[in-house]
Amino acid sequence: MAHNNRGNTYNSKGDYDRAIADLNQAIRLDPNYADAYNNRGNTYNSKGDYDRAIADLNQAIRLDPNFANAHLNRGVAYYGKGDRNRARADWIRALELDPNNQVARNNLANY
């Protein structure tokens, strides 16, 4: 979906407000699009808005319980909030779903 992809591009460039606007549009067009919730949650993580990130990542996981990156990103949000136990649990779950997820592996190693 174009809005999702452009939102990711804006996020990678640090233009978080534009990223969120595009991801909002992607979600409006398809409220069941787990990737858009994951990516908006990841953008909120980048902004340090961990509560909004967790809300979006919870929705991504509700839509796709086996979405490893949503678990990974929610772990990042929990870690940002200082909830290391929940962060660790999410990173472990991300590895269970995707044993090759090097980011989750690194996060656990540095835990």
C-alpha positions as CSV (number, residue, x, y, z in Angstrom):
1,M,0.0,0.0,0.0
2,A,1.4,3.3,-1.1
3,H,0.6,5.3,2.1
4,N,2.2,2.6,4.2
5,N,5.4,2.6,2.1
6,R,5.7,6.4,2.0
7,G,5.1,6.6,5.8
8,N,8.0,4.2,6.3
9,T,10.2,6.4,4.1
10,Y,9.2,9.5,6.0
11,N,10.0,7.7,9.3
12,S,13.4,6.6,8.1
13,K,14.1,10.3,7.3
14,G,13.0,11.4,10.7
15,D,9.9,13.2,9.4
16,Y,7.6,11.5,12.0
17,D,4.6,13.8,11.6
18,R,4.4,13.1,7.8
19,A,5.0,9.4,8.5
20,I,2.1,9.3,10.9
21,A,-0.2,11.2,8.5
22,D,0.5,8.7,5.8
23,L,0.1,5.7,8.1
24,N,-3.2,7.2,9.4
25,Q,-4.4,7.3,5.8
26,A,-3.3,3.7,5.2
27,I,-5.3,2.6,8.3
28,R,-8.3,4.6,7.2
29,L,-8.2,2.8,3.8
30,D,-7.8,-0.6,5.4
31,P,-8.5,-0.8,9.2
32,N,-7.3,-4.5,9.2
33,Y,-3.8,-3.7,7.8
34,A,-1.5,-4.9,10.5
35,D,1.6,-3.6,8.8
36,A,0.3,0.0,9.0
37,Y,-0.4,-0.3,12.7
38,N,3.1,-1.8,13.2
39,N,4.7,0.9,11.2
40,R,2.8,3.7,13.0
41,G,3.7,2.1,16.3
42,N,7.3,2.0,15.2
43,T,7.1,5.7,14.3
44,Y,5.6,6.5,17.7
45,N,8.6,4.6,19.2
46,S,10.9,6.9,17.2
47,K,9.1,9.9,18.7
48,G,9.4,8.5,22.2
49,D,5.6,8.3,22.5
50,Y,5.6,4.8,23.9
51,D,1.9,4.6,25.1
52,R,0.7,5.3,21.5
53,A,3.2,2.9,20.2
54,I,2.0,0.1,22.5
55,A,-1.6,0.8,21.5
56,D,-0.8,0.5,17.8
57,L,1.4,-2.5,18.3
58,N,-1.3,-4.2,20.3
59,Q,-3.7,-3.7,17.4
60,A,-1.2,-5.1,14.9
61,I,-0.8,-8.2,17.1
62,R,-4.6,-8.6,17.5
63,L,-4.8,-8.5,13.7
64,D,-1.9,-10.9,13.2
65,P,-0.8,-12.7,16.4
66,N,2.2,-14.2,14.5
67,F,3.6,-10.8,13.4
68,A,7.2,-11.1,14.8
69,N,8.1,-7.5,14.1
70,A,5.1,-6.1,16.0
71,H,6.2,-8.1,19.0
72,L,9.8,-6.8,18.5
73,N,8.6,-3.2,18.3
74,R,6.3,-3.5,21.2
75,G,9.2,-4.8,23.2
76,V,11.1,-1.6,22.2
77,A,8.2,0.5,23.5
78,Y,8.1,-1.4,26.8
79,Y,11.8,-1.0,27.2
80,G,11.5,2.7,26.5
81,K,8.9,2.9,29.3
82,G,11.3,1.0,31.7
83,D,9.2,-2.2,31.7
84,R,12.1,-4.6,31.0
85,N,10.2,-7.8,31.8
86,R,7.5,-7.1,29.2
87,A,10.2,-6.0,26.7
88,R,12.1,-9.2,27.2
89,A,8.9,-11.3,26.9
90,D,8.1,-9.6,23.6
91,W,11.6,-10.1,22.2
92,I,11.5,-13.8,23.1
93,R,8.1,-14.1,21.4
94,A,9.5,-12.3,18.3
95,L,12.3,-14.9,18.2
96,E,9.9,-17.8,18.7
97,L,8.0,-16.5,15.6
98,D,11.1,-15.7,13.6
99,P,14.2,-17.4,14.9
100,N,16.3,-15.4,12.4
101,N,15.2,-12.0,13.8
102,Q,18.6,-10.6,14.6
103,V,17.3,-7.3,16.1
104,A,15.3,-9.3,18.7
105,R,18.4,-11.5,19.4
106,N,20.6,-8.4,19.8
107,N,18.0,-6.7,22.1
108,L,18.0,-9.8,24.3
109,A,21.7,-10.0,24.3
110,N,22.0,-6.4,25.5
111,Y,19.1,-6.8,28.0
